[in-house]
Amino acid sequence: MFEVTVDESFAAGHALRGYKGKCENVHGHNYKVRLTLVGESLDSIGLLYDFVHVKRVMKAVIESLDHKFLNDFPPFDSVNPSAENIAKYFYEQAVRQLPAASNGARISGVTVWETDVTAATYRP
């Protein structure tokens, strides 16, 4: 099994609705996002998936969130902007935008770090 990952980052603010504690208040993070693809075989030139395509999609998703207050941005205007929900959002956006791979490579998960030591992962 082969696996490739691409990491990107962005900054955004949020507040967790219904949370009792500091995170119920408006605050921000310098998020790191890792998108991971897996597959059994490489393409004809020895790649699982072209990093350029993955980076392009990740940057498009990030551009829509970077330096925003996530609670004002759909779907986070109704879904709590937790790291878990942000990871799922990235997966859903990426899976729609990434071209299908002839070798069957697929997204296996998205991890979102809020800090250097705390992260959440979404796996389909």
DRENNU-985177 format. One record per residue: x, y, z of N, C-alpha, C, CB in turn. Coordinates in steps of 0.05 Angstrom, whole numbers, plus 5000, padded with zeros to 4 digits. Atoms other than C-alpha are relative to their C-alpha. Glycine has a CB too. Layout:
REM residues N
XYZXYZXYZXYZ/...
***
This chain:
REM residues 124
501749765000500050005000501850255000498150005025/498649755001502650694982498350225013500750084970/501349784987501051335018501550264995499749955031/498849745003502352065003498450205017500150094970/501349794984500852675046500950274991500649965030/499449725005500553415035499050165024498850114973/500749824977500553925092499850284990502149975023/500349715005498054635087499150125026497950064977/500849874976496255155139498350254994502450085017/501649755002491455735151499450105028497449954984/500749884975489356205206497050074999501750255007/502849934999482156285228499150025029498249804985/501249984973477756455288497549845001499450295007/502550154996471956075318499250025029500249714991/501050034973467755975380498349755000498450255010/501650254999464855305401497450045014501649785014/502749974989457355345411499449775019497950014978/500750214981454854965472502249895017498749784985/497750094985461754865500500250175026502650034984/499749864975462855045573503050015006498449865023/497249974995469855325581501150224982501549744996/498749785015474955785548499250004970503049985002/500550015029473355535477497350094991500549714991/502649895008466255795480500450294992498049985024/499449725008469456485472501450014973501850145022/498749965026471856765406503049985004499250274987/497150035000479056545394500949904973500949815023/499050095026483556345337502249795002501150244986/497950205002488455815314501550044974498849725001/498550045025493955725264499849704994503150105003/500650285006491155085236502049884980497249984988/498650155020495154555200498249784990502849885011/501750215012491554085152501749814985497850134982/498650215016494253425126497949834986501749825019/501750175016490753075069501749764991498950164975/498550255006492852345059498549844979500449835026/501150185020491751914998501349735001500350134972/498950275000492751164993499249864975499049845025/500650165023492850654938501949764999500250164975/498550255003495349964919502250024979498149784993/498150005022499050164856500750294992498949844976/499249745011502850734824499250034971503150035003/500749965028501251054758502349934982499150294995/498050085020505350954694502750145004499050064973/497449864995510751454717501049975029499850294993/499150074973511251184788499050185022502950025000/501249834979506751664826497449875010499450284989/502650084990500951494871498050214992500049975031/501749785007497952184860501850254998497650055020/498349765004501052844835499550205023499450124973/500249804979502553304893498950274991502750045013/500949745010501053904849497050025000501050044971/502950005000493753704842498950025029498949754986/500949994972493053584917500350285012501549795017/499549734990496254254934498050204989502950084994/501949815013491754624885497349995014499849944970/502650044987485454334917500150105028499149714999/499849914972487854454988500150305002502449875013/499849714999489655174973497450134993502250094980/502749895007482755294942498249995024498849854977/501750034976479355035005501050205021500049715011/498949824980484055425050499450294994503049965002/500549725008483056065011497250095009500250034969/502749934991475656045029499750035030498049794990/500250004970477155965104502150195013500449735010/497849864988483656345115499350285010502350024981/500549744988483156945162497050065001501550224986/502949964998475656845170499149925028498549834979/501350104976471156755231498349774991498450235015/501350245012468956045216497049985007501449765010/502850024993462356105253498150154981499650115028/501649855020459956595199500049874973501150284998/499550125027461956135141498549734999503049974995/501350265003457455565117502149784995497950004976/502350104984457055015139500350065030499849714996/499549954972459955265205498250215013502950085004/502049834989454455765213497849845013498850194978/501950184987450155165233501449765013497949914981/498550234989455354615247502350125016501149824977/497949904982460154735305502749984986500149855027/497450005014467054925277502249875017500950284993/498050154985470754395317502149894980498749765015/498050125018477154085290499049764986502649935017/501250235012473253455277498350074975498349845020/501749925023468153815233501650144978497850195011/498349875020473554225198501449784983502150185013/498850225014477053575180498149874980501149785019/502050115018470653285151499450194977497449935016/500549805021469353935113502249994979499850285012/497850025019476253895081499849754983502750015015/500450245015475053175062497950034979499349765019/502249985019468353325030500750194976497550115014/499249825021471153914991502149884982501150275012/497950125016477353544968499149774983502349905018/501050235016473752914946498450094976498349825018/501549895023469353344901501850124979497950205009/498349845018475153734871502349844988501050235014/497750155010480653214862499349834976501349835022/500650185022480852884794500349715008501850074976/499850294994479652134796502749894990497749854987/497450115007486051734794499649734985501849955025/500350255016486751184741501049765016501650034974/498950224985490550754792498349945025502850055008/501850054977484850794844500850145026499949725005/499249864976488451254893497650165011502450204994/502349874988483551554942500950135026497749805006/499549864975483352025002499349815023498450265003/500550184977484151605065499450155026502449825005/500649844976483652175115501050284998501149865024/499149724997484452895134500450055030497950214988/499449934972487753125199500350305002502649855009/499949714994486953825227501250045027497250134997/498849934975491554085281499150285008503149994999/500649744989489154665325502550115013497649995019/497549924987495754685362502149794992499750015032/497950195006502354315357499549725012502750105010/500450254985499753775404497149905000501050035028/502850095001492253725389499049994971498250185017/500950045028489253445325497549825000502249894982/502350185004482953115299500249904971497350155005/499950125027482452645239497349904992502049765000/502450115012476652475193500849804980498250234987/499650215020476851815155497349914990501649765012/502650085012471251635107499549705005499950054970/
***
